[in-house]
Amino acid sequence: MYKEVNNFSFELNVEPSVFIYKHQLVNEHFVRPDYGSDYLEERDTQTTKKTMKEYSLGIGVISRNNFTENMSLYALVVLDL
Protein backbone atom coordinates (compact mmCIF):
# COMPACT_ATOMS: atom_id res chain seq x y z
CA MET A 1 0.00 0.00 0.00
CA TYR A 2 1.39 3.36 -0.99
CA LYS A 3 0.11 6.93 -0.62
CA GLU A 4 1.69 10.32 -1.40
CA VAL A 5 0.86 13.67 0.21
CA ASN A 6 2.97 16.69 -0.90
CA ASN A 7 6.62 15.63 -0.36
CA PHE A 8 5.67 12.78 1.99
CA SER A 9 4.91 9.20 1.09
CA PHE A 10 3.48 6.49 3.34
CA GLU A 11 4.00 2.77 2.86
CA LEU A 12 2.69 -0.31 4.65
CA ASN A 13 5.36 -2.92 5.37
CA VAL A 14 4.49 -6.58 6.16
CA GLU A 15 7.43 -8.83 7.01
CA PRO A 16 6.97 -12.49 8.00
CA SER A 17 10.01 -14.20 9.55
CA VAL A 18 11.04 -17.71 10.56
CA PHE A 19 14.00 -18.27 12.90
CA ILE A 20 15.42 -21.75 13.55
CA TYR A 21 18.19 -22.14 16.09
CA LYS A 22 19.84 -24.87 18.18
CA HIS A 23 20.73 -24.71 21.85
CA GLN A 24 22.70 -26.90 24.19
CA LEU A 25 24.21 -25.93 27.53
CA VAL A 26 27.88 -26.95 27.35
CA ASN A 27 28.91 -26.32 30.96
CA GLU A 28 26.71 -28.61 33.07
CA HIS A 29 27.92 -26.93 36.26
CA PHE A 30 26.13 -23.73 35.23
CA VAL A 31 22.95 -25.22 36.79
CA ARG A 32 23.88 -25.30 40.48
CA PRO A 33 22.20 -26.90 43.52
CA ASP A 34 20.83 -23.49 44.60
CA TYR A 35 18.52 -23.60 41.51
CA GLY A 36 16.19 -25.89 43.48
CA SER A 37 15.75 -29.45 44.60
CA ASP A 38 15.31 -30.73 41.04
CA TYR A 39 18.53 -29.13 39.74
CA LEU A 40 19.85 -32.45 38.39
CA GLU A 41 16.73 -32.85 36.25
CA GLU A 42 17.07 -29.25 35.10
CA ARG A 43 20.74 -29.87 34.29
CA ASP A 44 19.78 -32.86 32.11
CA THR A 45 17.14 -30.79 30.36
CA GLN A 46 19.52 -27.91 29.62
CA THR A 47 22.44 -30.07 28.43
CA THR A 48 20.26 -31.92 25.89
CA LYS A 49 20.54 -30.46 22.37
CA LYS A 50 17.32 -28.74 21.29
CA THR A 51 16.12 -27.22 18.03
CA MET A 52 13.79 -24.26 18.52
CA LYS A 53 11.62 -22.49 15.95
CA GLU A 54 10.29 -18.96 16.23
CA TYR A 55 7.70 -17.45 13.91
CA SER A 56 7.20 -13.71 13.70
CA LEU A 57 5.08 -11.23 11.76
CA GLY A 58 6.20 -7.62 11.60
CA ILE A 59 3.70 -4.98 10.49
CA GLY A 60 4.99 -1.46 10.01
CA VAL A 61 4.44 1.96 8.51
CA ILE A 62 7.16 3.84 6.64
CA SER A 63 6.88 7.61 6.45
CA ARG A 64 9.25 9.10 3.86
CA ASN A 65 10.06 12.73 3.11
CA ASN A 66 11.36 13.16 -0.43
CA PHE A 67 13.78 16.10 -0.48
CA THR A 68 14.84 15.58 -4.10
CA GLU A 69 14.42 12.83 -6.64
CA ASN A 70 17.60 11.13 -5.36
CA MET A 71 17.44 11.97 -1.63
CA SER A 72 14.88 11.12 1.03
CA LEU A 73 14.57 10.65 4.79
CA TYR A 74 12.31 8.01 6.30
CA ALA A 75 11.03 6.76 9.66
CA LEU A 76 9.88 3.19 10.25
CA VAL A 77 7.50 2.14 13.04
CA VAL A 78 7.03 -1.63 13.46
CA LEU A 79 4.77 -3.83 15.59
CA ASP A 80 6.21 -7.33 15.86
CA LEU A 81 3.71 -10.11 16.61
C-alpha positions as CSV (number, residue, x, y, z in Angstrom):
1,M,0.0,0.0,0.0
2,Y,1.4,3.4,-1.0
3,K,0.1,6.9,-0.6
4,E,1.7,10.3,-1.4
5,V,0.9,13.7,0.2
6,N,3.0,16.7,-0.9
7,N,6.6,15.6,-0.4
8,F,5.7,12.8,2.0
9,S,4.9,9.2,1.1
10,F,3.5,6.5,3.3
11,E,4.0,2.8,2.9
12,L,2.7,-0.3,4.6
13,N,5.4,-2.9,5.4
14,V,4.5,-6.6,6.2
15,E,7.4,-8.8,7.0
16,P,7.0,-12.5,8.0
17,S,10.0,-14.2,9.5
18,V,11.0,-17.7,10.6
19,F,14.0,-18.3,12.9
20,I,15.4,-21.7,13.6
21,Y,18.2,-22.1,16.1
22,K,19.8,-24.9,18.2
23,H,20.7,-24.7,21.9
24,Q,22.7,-26.9,24.2
25,L,24.2,-25.9,27.5
26,V,27.9,-27.0,27.3
27,N,28.9,-26.3,31.0
28,E,26.7,-28.6,33.1
29,H,27.9,-26.9,36.3
30,F,26.1,-23.7,35.2
31,V,23.0,-25.2,36.8
32,R,23.9,-25.3,40.5
33,P,22.2,-26.9,43.5
34,D,20.8,-23.5,44.6
35,Y,18.5,-23.6,41.5
36,G,16.2,-25.9,43.5
37,S,15.7,-29.5,44.6
38,D,15.3,-30.7,41.0
39,Y,18.5,-29.1,39.7
40,L,19.8,-32.5,38.4
41,E,16.7,-32.9,36.3
42,E,17.1,-29.2,35.1
43,R,20.7,-29.9,34.3
44,D,19.8,-32.9,32.1
45,T,17.1,-30.8,30.4
46,Q,19.5,-27.9,29.6
47,T,22.4,-30.1,28.4
48,T,20.3,-31.9,25.9
49,K,20.5,-30.5,22.4
50,K,17.3,-28.7,21.3
51,T,16.1,-27.2,18.0
52,M,13.8,-24.3,18.5
53,K,11.6,-22.5,16.0
54,E,10.3,-19.0,16.2
55,Y,7.7,-17.5,13.9
56,S,7.2,-13.7,13.7
57,L,5.1,-11.2,11.8
58,G,6.2,-7.6,11.6
59,I,3.7,-5.0,10.5
60,G,5.0,-1.5,10.0
61,V,4.4,2.0,8.5
62,I,7.2,3.8,6.6
63,S,6.9,7.6,6.4
64,R,9.2,9.1,3.9
65,N,10.1,12.7,3.1
66,N,11.4,13.2,-0.4
67,F,13.8,16.1,-0.5
68,T,14.8,15.6,-4.1
69,E,14.4,12.8,-6.6
70,N,17.6,11.1,-5.4
71,M,17.4,12.0,-1.6
72,S,14.9,11.1,1.0
73,L,14.6,10.7,4.8
74,Y,12.3,8.0,6.3
75,A,11.0,6.8,9.7
76,L,9.9,3.2,10.3
77,V,7.5,2.1,13.0
78,V,7.0,-1.6,13.5
79,L,4.8,-3.8,15.6
80,D,6.2,-7.3,15.9
81,L,3.7,-10.1,16.6
